[in-house]
Amino acid sequence: MKPEIVYTSREEKFNENGTMKSFEPPKYEHDFNFYVKIVTNHPYAQDYRAHLNTTTLKVHTTGPKMARSFRMDALEDLQRFLDYYPPRTQHEAYLVDKEMDDCCYYAGMGDEICKAITFRILLAIYLRWENVVRRVS
């Protein structure tokens, strides 16, 4: 069982006289979808993937294209990117903070769901083992 983040990114462009042009400096839209994936190892149960957010969460940034490191998840990469290339205006900073808060909320929700389910599974295993030990002794 694990939280899963699906991430995509695209450059935002504007239409000038029928041609699409990049902003200067470039602007990017980062899309996030948050899932909890429950993997089972049983012939009669299938893997389950629950979508946590109802709509795709978007974060808008200005600056160079964000490089992805595959050692971290996309949300951590974006947080580090924003440390190096902060929003240019106070209004942009407000919007990015609000968008990042929403993303962090769903990432935290996925972690909490996984912890709660894992705890319940471990508790059930412990209680079953305790009953087996009582019967044997």
LINPEDA-V54634 format. One line per field, one symbol per residue. psi: psi as a letter, one per 30 degrees, with the letter a starting at -180 (. if undefined). A space follows every 10 residues. Layout:
psi = ???
//
This chain:
psi = kkkkkkklkl kklljjhfkk llljlkkkkk kkkklkkjkl ikffkllkjk kekelkkkkk lkalkkkkkg flleeeeeee efeeilkele eeeeeeeeee eeeeeeeeee eeeeeeeeee eeeeeeeeee eeeeee.
//
